[in-house]
Amino acid sequence: MGTIRVLVIDDEDDVRMIVRFALERDPRFVVTEARNGNEGLHLAQEEGPDLILLDAMMPGLDGYEVCRRLRAQTRFAETPVVFLTAKTQGYERRQGLAAGATDYLPKPFDPIGLGERLAQYLSGDDAGG
């Protein structure tokens, strides 16, 4: 597998920094960051990421709406969209999956194993949790 382009859409600077640090320890990963849903949608169009990590709770467009808008575009119909969020109740997970998410990972997360977990979504392995 070559370069894996990941778009991280999260309004928390610390989360984006931890994700970037965790992923870019592996030379396969190139990370682009968006601070909100609108910026994320714009960067998705511009960058064409291989995978999108998405927070559910953001001001303006929340992650669920961002996911629905991405899935409405043929270009992103098969792109893995993984929620990385503190919203971990069963109904919240179901809401994310109903919006089109590939998976739903809770915060706090293990930064050490994040890269391998995300790589599985692109290799076709079952990474669901």
Buried (B, 14 or more C-beta within 10 A) or exposed (E): EEEBBBBBBBBBEEBBEBBBEBBBEEEBBBBBBBBBBBBBBEBBEEBEBBBBBBBBBBEEBBBBBBBEBBBEEEEBEEBBBBBBBBBEEEEBBEBBBEBBBBBBBBBEBEEEEBBEBBBBBBEEEEBEE
